[in-house]
Amino acid sequence: MEEVRKTIQAENKLGIMPVGKLLVVMSVPTMFSMLIQAMYNIVDSIFVSHYSEKALTAVSLAFPMQMLMFSFAIGTSVGVCSVISRRLGERRLEEAQKAAQTGYTIELMLMVAFVLIGAFLSKPFIRLYTSDAELISMTSVYLQICMMLSIGSFVNVFCEKALQSTGDTIHPMIIQASGAIFNVIFDPILIFGYLGFPAMGVAGAAYATVAGQIFAMILGIVFLKRNRHLSVRLLRPRLYKDSAKDIIKVGLPAVIMQGIGTIMTSLMNAILITFDVLATTVFGVYFKLQSFVFMPIFGMNSGLMPILGYNYGAKNKPRMMRALKLGIVFAFIFMSLGTLVFNLLPDALLGLFNASDSLKSLGEVALRLISLSFPLAAISIILGALFQAMGDGFYSMVVSVVRQLFILIPCAWLFGRLFGLNAVWFSFLTAEVFALVLSLFFFRKELRKLDF
């Protein structure tokens, strides 16, 4: 009876609270934590840029491999969140517990894999882009530290998504914000050697990163232990076959969808470096800055998905559509403001990174042109949350593959060859147009499943 009472308490929030208020309650804390995370991403690079421009380039070149690692951690947890929220909506509490335990075990397995990748493949990966011995050394050291000490990254992401799936958004916010703040505090200390620490440069930035992740992991474990709806045995990893299948069905497309970003970034760097090595730095700086626009929307998605998944499980179409519409409207407005800022203040944004005149000259054009794609991306992102919540993460994956590999990269190469470096940036807008059309096509197919 106690377990049933707890499940009904969860329904009172995800299934009964007015949708507008529920979306605010579920999304705002996560959006706030994502904003802090985005701020950390920017501040982290700002500190590195003041160490040296080459250090900033090193961090930019390391970014694709980091993205690959995060794509597995986050993508798997997206699958966990989707399965748990749907099982709670269906009042299958035991299956929700199994999904949580299985998701945690999968994250640990992935962590071991990336420890090995970091140990043996960091230098070969960097040598694909440069023969500069100093740059290879700086980048590989940064990657090895971040990947070989990645347990904090995998476990804290799992804890955040597991908590969000039960309707808890406050503790995930605290987890992510605390880790980011910890990181920002220790970045200058370890990079420049304050308070008696040696000046470690990019290695210091990496150690600050993993220390923040481990701190966040500890908080995540504490909060997960206190959660009333889930009980995960952290010292007894276990896989449940049916739960693993359900998680992989949603999580694998999410992993691929995010992992494609690694391939895209690597290929884009390969295209850009043929024009100017500074062009790859510009692209890396853009990724840091755009996170300040995209991260809050991804945060809202994290709050939106349990609402959609729960009410899909409960067969409540009106609540699903109301939540979806509100999500799209907010995301479109927010991303349009991002476009405005990038077009009006590119010089100020690049100035944060101690940019040279050459870097500013390239960067101002890039920020203005790429940001034109933001409003269109907003709609596709929110529709992707619906696909994942309904267990059809394959659609999100297809949209991502088409956007980043079939359209963006070929267009970037072609535009660059025909019209020069500045034309490369138009490929982002072209890709988003195709992605939006495809997303709307899949959305029409999903509507047929909602005829309860």
SVG drawing of the C-alpha trace seen along z (x, -y; Angstrom):
<svg xmlns="http://www.w3.org/2000/svg" viewBox="-9 -45 66 55">
<polyline fill="none" stroke="black" stroke-width="0.4" points="0.0,0.0 2.8,-2.4 4.4,-1.9 1.0,-2.5 0.5,-5.7 3.9,-7.0 3.0,-6.3 -0.2,-8.2 1.6,-11.1 3.8,-11.2 0.7,-11.2 -0.7,-14.1 2.2,-16.1 2.9,-14.7 -0.7,-13.7 -2.9,-16.2 -1.1,-19.6 -2.0,-22.3 0.3,-21.8 1.6,-25.3 2.5,-25.3 3.9,-21.7 6.2,-22.7 7.5,-25.6 8.0,-23.4 9.7,-20.7 11.8,-22.8 12.9,-26.0 15.2,-24.3 16.8,-22.2 17.1,-25.2 18.8,-27.1 21.3,-24.4 21.9,-24.2 22.6,-27.9 25.1,-27.5 26.6,-24.6 26.8,-26.8 28.4,-29.6 30.9,-27.1 31.7,-26.0 32.4,-29.6 34.3,-30.5 36.4,-27.4 37.5,-28.4 38.0,-32.0 40.5,-31.0 42.3,-28.7 42.4,-31.5 44.2,-33.7 46.8,-31.0 47.6,-31.0 45.8,-31.0 47.3,-27.6 45.8,-26.2 42.4,-27.4 43.0,-25.6 44.0,-22.5 40.7,-22.5 38.8,-23.1 40.5,-20.1 39.7,-17.9 36.1,-18.8 34.9,-16.2 36.2,-13.3 34.7,-14.8 31.4,-15.1 31.6,-11.5 31.9,-10.5 29.1,-12.8 26.9,-11.5 27.1,-8.0 26.5,-9.1 23.7,-11.5 22.1,-9.4 21.9,-6.3 20.4,-8.4 17.8,-9.8 16.7,-6.2 16.6,-5.6 14.5,-8.7 12.0,-7.8 11.5,-4.2 11.1,-5.1 8.6,-7.9 6.5,-5.7 6.5,-2.9 5.5,-5.2 2.7,-6.5 1.5,-2.9 1.9,-2.3 4.4,0.4 6.7,-0.5 8.7,2.7 9.6,2.2 10.7,-1.4 13.0,-0.1 14.5,2.5 15.0,-0.2 16.9,-2.4 19.2,0.4 19.9,1.5 20.6,-2.1 23.2,-2.5 24.9,0.7 25.1,-0.3 26.6,-3.7 29.4,-1.9 30.2,0.3 30.4,-2.7 32.7,-4.4 35.2,-1.5 35.2,-1.6 36.1,-5.3 38.8,-4.9 40.5,-2.6 39.8,-4.9 41.3,-7.8 44.4,-5.8 45.2,-4.5 43.6,-6.6 44.0,-10.2 47.2,-10.9 46.3,-9.1 43.1,-11.1 44.9,-14.5 47.5,-13.5 44.6,-13.3 44.5,-17.1 48.0,-18.5 51.6,-17.6 52.5,-20.4 54.2,-18.5 53.2,-21.0 49.6,-21.1 49.5,-17.3 50.9,-17.1 48.6,-19.7 45.4,-18.2 46.2,-14.6 47.0,-15.4 43.7,-17.2 41.8,-14.3 43.5,-11.6 42.7,-13.2 39.0,-13.9 38.4,-10.4 40.4,-8.2 38.8,-9.9 35.3,-10.0 33.4,-8.1 32.0,-11.3 30.6,-12.3 28.8,-9.0 27.3,-8.5 26.2,-12.1 24.4,-12.2 22.6,-9.0 21.5,-10.3 20.2,-13.5 18.1,-11.8 16.8,-9.1 15.7,-11.8 14.1,-13.9 12.1,-10.8 10.3,-10.8 9.3,-14.4 12.2,-15.7 13.9,-18.7 15.3,-20.5 17.9,-18.0 19.2,-17.5 19.6,-21.3 21.6,-21.3 23.8,-18.4 24.7,-20.1 25.0,-23.6 27.2,-22.5 29.6,-20.6 29.8,-23.5 30.5,-26.0 33.1,-23.7 34.8,-23.5 34.8,-27.3 36.3,-27.9 39.2,-25.5 39.8,-26.4 42.0,-29.5 43.6,-27.9 44.9,-24.9 45.5,-26.6 47.5,-29.5 48.8,-28.0 47.1,-30.0 47.0,-29.2 50.2,-27.1 49.1,-24.9 51.5,-24.5 50.5,-26.2 49.3,-23.2 47.7,-25.0 45.3,-22.8 46.0,-19.9 44.7,-22.1 41.6,-22.8 41.1,-19.0 41.6,-18.2 39.2,-21.0 36.6,-19.5 36.8,-15.9 36.9,-17.2 33.6,-19.1 32.1,-16.0 33.1,-13.8 31.7,-16.3 28.4,-16.3 28.4,-12.5 28.6,-12.4 25.7,-14.7 23.7,-12.7 24.2,-9.5 23.1,-11.1 19.9,-12.5 19.1,-9.3 19.4,-7.4 16.8,-9.7 14.4,-9.4 11.1,-7.8 10.3,-6.3 13.5,-4.6 16.0,-2.4 19.3,-1.7 21.9,0.6 25.1,-1.2 27.4,1.5 25.5,4.3 25.3,3.5 22.7,5.7 21.2,5.9 17.6,6.8 17.1,8.0 13.7,6.5 14.7,3.2 18.0,3.1 16.1,3.5 13.7,0.7 16.5,-1.6 18.6,-0.8 15.5,-1.3 15.4,-5.0 18.9,-5.5 20.9,-4.1 19.3,-6.5 19.9,-9.3 23.6,-8.2 23.9,-8.1 22.1,-11.5 24.5,-13.1 27.6,-11.1 27.0,-12.3 28.0,-15.7 31.4,-14.3 31.7,-13.2 30.3,-16.5 32.7,-18.5 35.7,-16.4 34.8,-16.7 34.0,-20.4 37.4,-20.9 39.0,-19.0 37.2,-21.3 38.0,-24.5 41.7,-23.8 42.3,-23.8 41.4,-27.5 43.1,-28.6 43.9,-27.0 42.2,-29.9 39.0,-28.9 38.9,-25.7 39.4,-28.0 36.5,-30.1 34.4,-27.0 35.4,-25.9 34.6,-29.3 31.2,-29.2 30.4,-25.9 31.1,-27.3 29.0,-30.4 26.1,-28.6 25.8,-26.4 24.5,-29.4 21.6,-29.5 21.0,-25.7 21.6,-24.4 18.5,-26.0 16.4,-24.5 17.9,-21.1 17.1,-21.7 13.5,-22.4 13.5,-19.2 14.7,-17.3 11.7,-18.6 9.3,-18.2 10.1,-14.6 8.8,-13.1 5.6,-15.0 5.1,-13.7 6.3,-10.2 4.1,-9.9 1.0,-11.2 1.6,-9.1 1.7,-6.1 -1.5,-7.3 -3.1,-7.9 -3.8,-11.6 -3.4,-13.2 -4.7,-16.7 -2.0,-17.2 0.7,-16.0 -0.3,-18.4 -0.6,-21.3 2.9,-20.7 4.3,-20.3 2.8,-23.6 4.1,-25.5 7.5,-24.0 7.7,-25.0 6.6,-28.5 9.1,-29.1 12.0,-27.5 11.3,-29.5 11.2,-32.8 14.3,-32.0 16.3,-30.9 15.3,-34.0 16.7,-36.2 19.9,-34.2 20.1,-35.0 19.6,-38.7 22.4,-38.7 24.8,-36.9 24.1,-39.4 24.3,-42.6 27.1,-41.7 29.6,-39.3 32.6,-41.5 31.8,-41.6 31.2,-37.8 34.5,-37.1 36.3,-39.6 35.5,-37.3 38.0,-34.8 40.9,-37.3 40.5,-37.1 43.1,-38.6 42.1,-40.9 42.4,-38.0 40.2,-35.7 37.6,-38.5 37.6,-39.1 36.8,-35.5 34.5,-35.0 32.1,-37.9 31.0,-36.7 30.7,-33.1 28.5,-34.0 26.2,-36.2 25.6,-33.6 25.4,-30.4 22.9,-32.0 20.3,-32.5 19.6,-28.8 18.7,-29.0 14.9,-29.6 14.4,-26.7 16.5,-24.4 14.2,-25.2 11.2,-23.5 13.2,-20.4 14.6,-20.0 11.2,-20.1 9.7,-17.6 12.7,-15.4 11.7,-15.3 8.2,-14.1 9.7,-11.3 11.9,-10.1 9.1,-10.3 6.9,-8.1 9.7,-5.5 10.5,-6.4 14.0,-7.8 14.8,-6.5 13.0,-9.5 15.2,-11.9 18.3,-10.0 17.3,-10.1 16.7,-13.9 20.2,-14.4 21.9,-12.2 20.3,-14.0 21.0,-17.4 24.7,-17.0 26.1,-14.4 23.9,-14.4 23.3,-18.1 25.6,-20.2 29.0,-18.6 28.5,-18.2 27.1,-21.8 30.0,-23.2 32.5,-21.5 30.8,-22.6 30.1,-26.2 33.6,-26.6 35.1,-25.3 32.8,-27.5 32.6,-30.7 35.3,-30.6 35.5,-30.3 32.6,-32.7 30.2,-30.7 30.8,-27.6 28.7,-29.1 25.6,-29.2 25.6,-25.4 24.1,-25.5 21.0,-27.3 20.6,-25.0 20.8,-22.0 18.2,-23.3 15.7,-23.9 16.0,-20.2 15.8,-19.0 12.6,-21.0 10.9,-19.6 11.8,-16.0 10.8,-16.6 7.3,-17.8 7.0,-14.7 7.7,-12.4 5.4,-14.4 2.5,-13.7 3.3,-10.0 3.4,-10.2 0.0,-11.9 -1.6,-8.7 -0.4,-6.8 -2.2,-9.3 -5.7,-8.2 -6.4,-6.6"/>
</svg>
